[in-house]
Amino acid sequence: MVSSFGFVAGGALFGAAAPAQADLPLPEGIYTFMQDGKAIGVWTIYPVCAQTVGDLRNNMELPVGCLVHIGADQYGGVYGGDARQTGGEGHWAFTQTDLQGFICPDGSKSKVQETYEFDSTSWTGTRTRVNAEQCGVQAAMTKVPFQLVFQKPLPIPVQQFPLYCPPDDGLKRCR
């Protein structure tokens, strides 16, 4: 249908559009971190988001306004951190530096950096560990695939988009 301004009506033009980012659920829950077929840690994942206000009329609840807080259990061999969406829909990443995560040949400890990237649709990812040349050991980078296996929901409900952003004379003030 063409309007008097020469535009095609929205239903006919956009009827077969791809699903919006908001259709993909945010990572949330308690997951077992599996590497090389073994459970080596537990991640507790809490999404925290702020509405993307856009043109100041409608709130858009998109993952682009989110970070995913990942708490790692203290006994596991993995780190936690705040992951942000990178590289497309459902792809999350964060980096942590451990000042004593590298064990030198003499038993002393030094710095190591780990980056975790995962996909929240397939629940698979890559753990990249990087150490600089230190204590007589050459610099190295290792990449290891991992899988996240859902254990259970979070123990408390999480409001993913906690801010309320009512329109006030065309200006949004979130609280």
N, C-alpha and C positions, 0 to 999 in steps of 0.2 A: 504494500500500500504506500502511495506517495502522498505526502502532505502538501499543503499549499505552498510550502517553502522549498519543495523539491527534495525532501529527505525521505529515505525509506524508513518505514515504521520499525521500531526496535525489535519486535518479535520476529519479523521475517528476516531482518538483517543479522541478528545475533542469536538466533535459535539454536545453532549447532556449535556454540562457543565451547571451548575447553573449560573444565571446572576451575573455579577461582581458587586462589591459594587458601582462602578461609575454609575450603572444604576438607583440607588435609588436617587431621587432628594433631595437636601439639604433643610432643613426647611428655608423658607423665606416668609415674608409677615406680615400682621397685623392680629392678632387673638384675639378673645374674650376668656378670661379665665373663664370657667364655673365650679363651685363647688356646689354640692348639688342642681343642676338644676338652679342655679342663676349665673348671670354674676357678677363677683366680681373684674374684672380688665381687662386690655388690654395689650397684649404683642406685641411689634414690634420686629421682628426677622430678623437679618442681618447675613448671613454667611460670614466668612472671612477665606480664605484658603491659604495654601502654597503648591505648587506642591510637591509630593513625588518623588524624583529624581530616586530612585532605583539604577540601575546599571550604571547610568550616561549617558545612551543613550536616553531613552524616558521618558518624563514627564508622571507621572501617577496622574490624578486628582481624588484622592480618599478622602472620608470623614475623613479618619484617619488623614489627614493633616489639618483639619478644626476645628474651634471653631465657635459657633453660639452665637453672641451677642444678648442678650434679654433685651430690654428696657421695663420697666414696667411703665404704666401711674402713675402719682403722686397721683391720687385719689383712686386707687384701693387698695385692701387688699392683694396684692401679691408683691413679690420682683422680680427684674431682675438680670441678671448676665451673665457670660460667660460659656456656656454649652459645654462640650466636649463629643465626642462619647464614650460610655462605654457599656460593656456587649453585643456587637454585633451590627449588621447593623441596623441603624435607631433608636438606643436607646441613648438618650442624658441626661446629668445630670449636675447640678451645686448646690453649697451650698452657702448660704449667712448667715451672722451673723448680727443681729440687736441688738445693745447694749442697746436699750430701747424698745424692742418689747414685753417684758413680763410685764404685769401689775400686781403688787402685791396687796394683799388685802387692804393695807393702801393707795393705789393710787400711790405709787412710781413705778418706772419702772426699769427693769433689763434685762439681756441678754437672747436672744432666738436664736436658730439656725434652719434654714429651708433648707431642701434639696428638690429640684424639679427633678423628673425623668420623661421623657416622650418618647413616641414612635412616630416617625415621619411618620409612615405608618397608624396607627390607630388614631393618635392624641389624645391619652389618656395617663394619667400618674398618679403619686402618689406624693402628697405633704406631707413631713414628718417634723413635728415640734417637737423640742427637747428643754427642759429647764432643767437646773441643779436644785438641791435643793437650794432654795433661798427664802429669806424673809418669812420663815415659811411654804413654800409650797414644797411638795415632788417633786422630779424629775419626769418628765413625758415625754412620747413620744406618739404623735398621728399621724396616717397615714390617709390621706383623698384622695380618688380618684378625679381626675379632667379631664376635656375634653377641648381641644382647638378647637374653631370653627373659620374657615377662614372668615375674613371680607373683605379684599381687598389686592391687591398687594402693595408693598412698593411705596412711592411717587417718589422715584428716582431709576434709574436702578443700580443694583449692579453687579460688575464683581467679581464672586465668587473666581476665581483664578487670582488675579491681577499681579502676577509676570511673567516676561518673562524670560525663561531659555534657551537661545540658546546654542548649543554645541560649545565649543571653544577648538579645539584640544583634544577632549575626556573629558574635564573638564567643568562642568556646573557652570556658574556664573549667578545667578538669579538677576534681577533688576526690 
